[in-house]
């Protein structure tokens, strides 16, 4: 019997290193996707489970797949937020009314603060009063805009242009849309000039 030296190292037997342990992960798929996975696995000559694992690992390494997945997630979040916002306003018409009033409010605040040389309108008594005056007709304007929008949703561009008495250069839908765009551009410009004129009148009354 031989004795081993105190500091000798006992060598382990050679062989393959232990493989990573795999767990079971069950999930449901459509019949169509299952057929595709089975066909891909058969073509690659490996079990379906290994085909699924390989494809999942690739999805975490491929920047294109990662980007597409991220974009899909962002789109889903935006859609949910948009739907929640619409529900918060009580529906499409309520949301439209809120957005239009907000635009008018912001425009009025900008004009008032320009007159106040940059001072916030809510920190000046005359600014608060001017905001009240500028927005006094806002409810009627917003209601008219909502009614107008409802009519637009149920009319063709040709019918809408005819109801407004617009001159349309041709019979096509594109011709009617071009006439409507010109009309609303003119309306926006007239509204801008009217707001400017109202501001001049208010300033004259305050002097």
Secondary structure by P-SEA (a helix, b strand, c coil): cccccccbbbbcccccccccbbbbbbbcccaaaaaaaaaaaaaacccaaaaaaaaaaaaaccaaaaaaaaaaaaaaaaaaaaaaaaaaaccaaaaaaaaaaaaaaaaaaaaaaaaaccccccccaaaaaaaaaaacaaaaaaaaaaaaaaaaaaccaaaaaaaaccccccccaaaaaaaaaaaaaaaaaaaaaaaaaaaaaaaaaac
